[in-house]
Each structure stands twice: as C-alpha cells, then as structure tokens.
Amino acid sequence: MKQLTRITLNPEVMGGKPCIRGLRVTVGTIVGLMASGHSPAEILQAYPYLEEADLYEALAYAAWRVEEVEMPLSPA
C-alpha cells in the first residue's frame, strides 16, 4: 500500500481521530458522507478547504483499517 500523506493523527485535534491534513475533518466524516450518497463534488462544496485527493485518501485509509486483524495476546 502506498504511504498515506494526507491522513494525520494528533491527540490535540479531534481527540486523536484520523483527520485530513490536520484539519478538523475526520476520516469518519468523509467516509460517512460518501456512504450516505454524497458525491465528491458535494463534499468539496461543503468543505471548500479540502481537495479531491483528500477524499480518496480517506477512503483508502478506511479500507486499510478495516482489513487490519487484531490478534489477542496470549498469557505468558
């Protein structure tokens, strides 16, 4: 997977949730808007400081996170 350069994690911004370029727009917000049927053009109109590449990187990040597998730690 290519390196994601537009997704930031900062405990000082939105409680550490993954955000777009340090802005107060979370990956979850973007994915939720797209999942509910909003087009990229509509999202960019509502958030004019975002770029189209931000939207697609948010989707890529979400897809990567969904594929992660959590393994329980076994007792020593």
TAVENDA-V495807 format. One record per run of one state. SS is the DSSP state (@ for helix, = for strand, . for the rest). FROM is the first residue (numbers start at 1). LEN is the number of residues. Records with the same first field share a line. If there is no record, write none. Layout:
BEGIN
SS: FROM-LEN / FROM-LEN
END
This chain:
BEGIN
.: 1-6 / 9-5 / 17-2 / 21-5 / 36-4 / 47-5 / 68-9
=: 7-2 / 19-2 / 26-1
@: 14-3 / 27-9 / 40-7 / 52-16
END
